[in-house]
């Protein structure tokens, strides 16, 4: 007995593994050999290509394309109409399925609406990719990046709020009260 929900207009290929409490909405297609954790939510018109791995509690908004080679850890948010790529130099007449590049999205990261993640670049845990950004290089944990090409403009905490390190090397999230330390151009949660 299935312990997840699939809308009648969605397609889930038989070889997929879907975790308990997950929901797959209108006109989405989960293709062969995908693995989806518990409590995921797949919005309408989403394509999850073969062999993609999604952790627990991954939220995928409408019109998202997740191509082969992508893995997302737990608690990742993929905003409306964002897209991953999997070939650096695609050509219609040349088959390059053996050249798919890997992209890893770390725990708790958020990718904004209409952002593009160019394949082969990893997104660090709790990073925040702004709407419309085009990511062309690795993004460190807790980084806030925006623009085309995406550039880092600051740091965010696990609750997604910008961290203010202007007064030293310690910042406090105003919502969670968690403390973060900036050291060697990296952020570490300290409480």
Secondary structure, 3 states (H helix, E strand, C coil): CCCCEECCCCEECCCCEECCCCEECCCCEECCCCEECCCCEECCCCEECCCCEECCCCEECCCCEECCCEEECCCCEECCCCEECCCCCCECCECCHHHCCCEEECCCCEECCCCEECCCCCECCCCEECCCCEECCCECCCEEEECECCEEEEEECCCCCECCCCCCCEEECCCCCCEEEEECCEEEECC
